[in-house]
């Protein structure tokens, strides 16, 4: 009875943490938007400069957290190579996202925020020659329509079917989702070997290094107003750092499926925050798009989080007690699919929520 109460309390805290993580991640869409636009009251920050500051501050934030994890000396040449590739893909994705956000609406950016999950799933199916089942085609189509077709189609309609700045911004944000999916694919080579906090710290500094190199090569001015620093620190520490930690904690408390589903509410928080803090108009199309995406993700939950993995794991742990396991039973481990690894790698790369 006591263990059941403890388990219930732990699950309750897990739900609170993942909802808080989703809300914190959504802040990035809203806080960064005004800094990337031309304004008389605020200095326009170059997207590359913005990316450098976020990664550099994020790396500093994770340094004390990673102190007691894997020492850097344990990383081999292959590990460093993949972390370098992760860093390049990661910073390219965030810079592309910021360039897109500078002309697109924060509402559309929020709706597109789950795109890397879908693109990562598509890459996984292409690599492993997997196919969608018939029952999975409908929710997958719902996500594509809600996340891409409706928002972009609405923007085209609003601008007389001209490929204007806003539509271009939408396409750049979607492209950033493709880059994030490539990033996730690379992550599987280091995600299972090292602690998430250490990987996050190192990759953050690699991203910062790539960004500062671009700043030097292209002679980009570091124009940042002092009044913008609190917002940048908020995005770095709350929007990426604490959001990552809360995601990882929830993952252990309530499992992969529930964590993934609840974390997708980042889009909901992003739309709400955009309407409240940026005074952007939330249209009926936006609500329909959001509804299609969230419903599609819910219906596709087994595919996204590893079909049957959670059920199989629960069945094994509930039917086999530690003291009565046979040798054969102790060797039985639920097979973790590529989709499960994708979601675990997304957990390791918590800063991808910036896109």
N, C-alpha and C positions, 0 to 999 in steps of 0.2 A: 504493500500500500504506500509506504514511504517512498519507495523507488519510483512508483507511478506518479506521485505528486512532484517529485524532483524532475522527472522526465517531462511532465506537463509544463512545469515552470520554465524549464530550459527551452522547450519548444516555443513558449510564449515570448521569451526574450529574443529568440531567433527571428520570429516574425517582426518584432519591433526593430531589430537591427537591420534587416534587409530592406524594410520600408524606409528607414532612415538613410541607408546607403543609396537607395534609388533617388530620394529627395535631394541628397547632397550632390549626386552626380548631375542632376538636372540643373543645378546652379550654374554649371559651366556654360550652358547655352545662353543663359540670361545675362550673366555677368560679363562675358567676353564680347557680346554683341555691340554694346555702346562704345567699347574701346576700339573696335575695328572700323568704325564708321567716321566719316568726316563730320565734325561738329565744331561749333564756335566755342563751346564751353569745355571741350575736352580734346587733348592731343590724340591724334590717330596713331595707334601702335601698329607697326608692321607685323603681319602674321608670324614671320620667322622670329622676330624679337620676342613676341608673345610666347611662342613655343619654347624658346630658349629659357625664358624666365620660369615658366611652369615646370619644365623638366629639371632645371638646376635647383630650384627650391624643393621640388619633390625628392630629388636625390639626397639633399641635405636632411630632409624630414625622415627618410628611411634609414639613414646612416646609423643612428643610435639603435633603431629597432632591429637592424641586421647585425649588430655587433656580436651577438652570441650564436649566430648561425654559421653556415658553411664558410670557412676561411677562403680568401681569394686564391691561395696557393693550390687549392684542390681543383681549380678550373684548368682544363687542358686546352690545347690549341684549337681543337674542334669546337669546344664549348665557347671559346672566345669568338670564333668565327661566326657561329650561329647567333651569339648575342650581338655581334656587330650587325648582322643582317636584320635581326629583330629591331635594333636601334634605328637603322636606316629606314626600314618599312614604317616603323612607329612614328618617327618624326616627320616623314613624308606625308603620312596619313593626317597627322594633326595640323600641319601647315596647310595642306589641301583643304582640310575642314574649315580652318580659320579664313582662308581666302573665299571659300564658298559662303560662309556665314556673314562675311562683310557685305554681301549683296542680297542674300536670301533672308527669309524671316526666321526668327528663333523658333516659331511654331513648327515650320517645316523641318528645321534641323532636329527638333525633338522627335517628330514622327519618323525621321530617317535614322534615329539613334540605335535601332535594333538591326540595321542593315548588315553589320559585320557578322552577326550570328548566321544570317541566311547565306551570305556569301561564303562563310567558312564551311557551312554545310554543303553548299554546291561544290566547293573545291574538294571536300572530302569524298563526295559521291563520284567526282571525276577521277580522282586519284585511285580510289578503291573499286571503281566500276559498279557502284551501288546505284539502285534505282528507287524512286519513290513508289510506294504501294498506291493502289487506286484510292484507298481511303485517305492517303496523305496528300494527294494532288489538289483536292479542294481547299484545305487550309493553307497549303503552300501558295496557291493562286490568290487566296484572300490576302495574304501578307504582301505579295507582290503588287496587287492592285491598290491596297490601302497605303502601302509605304512608298510607292513610286508613281503608278499610273494616275491616281486621283490628284495628289498634290501637284505634280508637274503639269498634268492636263489642265488643272484649275488655273495655274499660273499662266500657261499659254493662252487660255481663254481670256483671262483678265488683261493680257497685254496684246490682244489682237493676233495671237498665234505668231508673235515675233520672238526670236530667241534672244530676249533681252537679258539685262543683268541678273534679275531675280531667277530666271530659268537657268541661266548659266551657273548661278550660285547653287541651285538645287543639284545640278549634275555634278558639280565639284564635291558636294557633301556626299553624294552617292559614291563617287570615285574614292573618296576617303574611306568609305565602308569596305570597298574592294581591297584597299591597301591594308586596312586593319585585319581583314580576313587572311591575307598573306602573312601578316605579322603573327596571327594566331597559329597558322600552320607551322611557322618556324619555331614557335614556342614549345612545341611538343618535344623537341630535341633536348631542351634543357629543363623543362618544367618538372619532369619526373625525377630528375637527379639532384636538384638543389632547392633550398628553401625559397619560398615565394618572396620573402622580404629582401633576401640577398639579390635575387634576380631583378627585382623591381629597382633596387638601389643602383645596381651596376648599369642596367639598361637606361635608367633615367639619366645618369651621367654621360652615357654614350650618346643619347639623344641630344643632350645639352651640348656636347662636343661637336656633333654634326651641325647643329643649328648655329653655333658661334662661328664655325668654319664658313658657313654660307654668309653670315653677316660680314665677316672679314673680306671674303672673296668679292662679294658684290657691293662692298662698302655701304652697307645699310646703316643708317643712323639709329642709335639707341635712344630714340625719343620716347621717354616715359615720364609722365607727370607724377609728382609725389602723391597726389590725390588718388592715383590709379593703383598704387602699391597695395592698399588693403584688399582691393578686389582680386589682384593677382595672387596674393597670399591665400585668400579664401579659396580660389580655384585650385591652387596647388595642394594646400593642406587639407581642406575640407572636401572639395570636389573630387580629388584623386586619392590623397593619402588616407584619410579616415574612411572614405567610402570603400577603399580596397580592404582595409582591416575589418570593417563591419561585414563586408561581403564574405570574407573568409571565415569569420566567426559564425555567421548564419549558415554557411555551407556545412559546417560541422554539426550545428544544432538541429537543423530541419531538413538536411539532405539536398541533393542536387536539383531534383525536379521542382520542389517548392521554391528554392532559392532563385532558380532561373525564371520561373513564372512571375514571382513577385518583383524581381529586379527589372523585368520588362516594363514595370509601371514608371520607370524613369521618363518615358515618353509622356505619360499623363501629367506628371509633375512639371515637366518642361513646358507643356502647353499651358497649364494653369499659371505657372510663374511668368510666362511670356505675356499672357493677358493681363496679369495683375501688375507686374513691375515694369513692363515695357509698353503697356497699353496697346498691344497688338490685337487686332480683331480676330476672335475665334469664330470661324465660319462653320456652317453646317457640314461642309465638305471636310473640314478638319476633324470634326467629331466622328463623321462616318469613317474616315481614313483610320483614325485612332482605334475605333471599334473593330474594324476589319483586322488590323494588325494584331491587337491583343487577343481577339477571338481565334485568329489563325495560330498564334503562338501557343495558346492554351490547347487547341485541338492537336497541334503538332508536338506536344510536350514530350511524348515518348521518343520521338525521332530526334529531338533537339538534345535530350538529356541521356540518350542511350536506351534504346527500346528494350524494355523488360529488365533492365539492370537493377533498378530499385526494388521491383517486386521480387526478383530472384534473390537479392541480397537479404531482404526482410524475411523471406521464407526460410532461408538457410539459418539466419541468426535466431529465429523464433523456434525452429524445430530441433535445433542441435545445441545442447548445452555444452560448455567448455569441458566439463569433467567426463562426459559420456561420448565424446567424439571418437569414432574409430579412425584408424590411420587413413582409410580411404576418404572418409568424410572431411578430415582435417585438411586434405589436399585439394578438396573441391573449392574452387574460387569462382565467383561469378565473372563471366567474361565481360570485360569492359570494352564497349564498342568505340569506334572512332569518334562518334558524336559525344560520348561521355568524356573522352579525353579532350575534345574541343572545349566543352564547357568547363572542365577543370583548368584548362589553360587560360580560358577567359578569366577565371577567378584569379589566376596568378598574375594576369596582366590587367589589374584593376583600373589602371590609368586609361585603358581604351575607352572607358566611359566618356572620356572627353569628346569622342566622336559620335 
